[in-house]
């Protein structure tokens, strides 16, 4: 849980985060709407809390935390990610919007960075790499720290239980991307190749290789939002949205279920 060894120039960070946001829309055409739905959920949960604490799990370069901060300025944010480059970009561009923590969510020690009580936990496309046992442990940690009335809200590609429905969801996703005209965006691998080759970031990226920087390029079901958390945990667990809801209830959430969906893309909410 240490800061990146070198600082990143804010203008350089702004450039690369802009490219990050643009390429991510190629995988999630309704990305901004999904962010807005997450903000709706969190805002409703913390509106009457004087000093709410919101944790962004797998925060990457800070895109979600920044949008939530603009919507809920009285909240304190903690962003957690395993990739020092992405955390460095977030710190350089968004500054004190959040406390940026370098930690792996699969390691129980990540929770040491949290205050005793939180009021909301959020994530976007960063938890599908965790296996069921890791995810169950994460949900238990969050439930134990979340105040009554608090929430967990996750925007992610969550599998549908039926293979036929999954095939339909793939067509829905492709059609939405076509209508939104985002299919020809810079892709994930090109973004990573570009940032690792940027000489302005040599002090941060020195010694890193393409293979060591992230997991394989996403498929249609599991486009990455926060690659850092997937750095050492490749692939997708393919747990369904129902599986996730079951794990949340078993962890101590009073209720859990999707509140928004487009194809396989869901916003799943757990109520504490």
C-alpha positions, 0 to 999 in steps of 0.5 A: 500500500505505497504510492508510485515511486515517481510523480506523473505530470498532471497534463500527461495524466489528463491526456492518458485518462482522456484516452482511457475514457474514450477507449472504454466507451468502445466496450461499454457504450452506455458507460456514462449512463452507468456512472450516473446510475451508480451515482443515483444509488450512492446519492440516495444512500448517503444524502442524509449522512453528514460525512459519508465514506465511499470506497471505489474498488478497483478504481483504476485512473479514478474515472468513477470516483471523480464523477461521484465526487462531483455529484456528492461533494460532501462525501469522502472517497477512497480509491483502491487499485493494484496497479501503480501506474493507474493509481499514479494517473488518478493521483496526478489528475484528480488529486485529493478527490480521493485517497488513492490506495495501492492494494490488491483486493484479493489480499485481505490486507487491502481493508487496512486502508479503510476507516472503521465505517463506510457508507457505500462501496462501488466498482465498475468492471473490476470484480469479474476476475475474482473467483467465488471465494475471493469475492465472497470474502470481499463482500463479507469485508464490505458488509462488516464495514458498511453502516446500516442503510449503506450500499454496495453498487457494482457496474459490471459485465455479469453473466446471464444464467442461460446460454441462449440469453447470453447470445441475445445479450451479445447482440444487444451489446453489439447493436448498442455500440453500433448505434452509439458509434463507438465500435472504432475507438482505440482498443484496450491493448492499443491504450496500454501499448501506447502508455508503456511506450510514452517516454514522458512516463519512463520513470513510472513504467520502467521495467514494465512489459506489456505482458506484465502490465495487464491481463489479456484483451477483453472479450465481449463479456468482460471488457476491463474498466480497471485493468490494474486489479486484473494484473495478477488475476486473469480472465473472468469468473463468469458468475451470473448476476444471480450468483453475485446477489446470492453472495452479497446476501450470504455476506450480510446484505439485507437485499441484493439485485440488479437495478439497471441492465443493458444486455449483460451490463448490469448495475447490481446493488446490495442494501445493508 
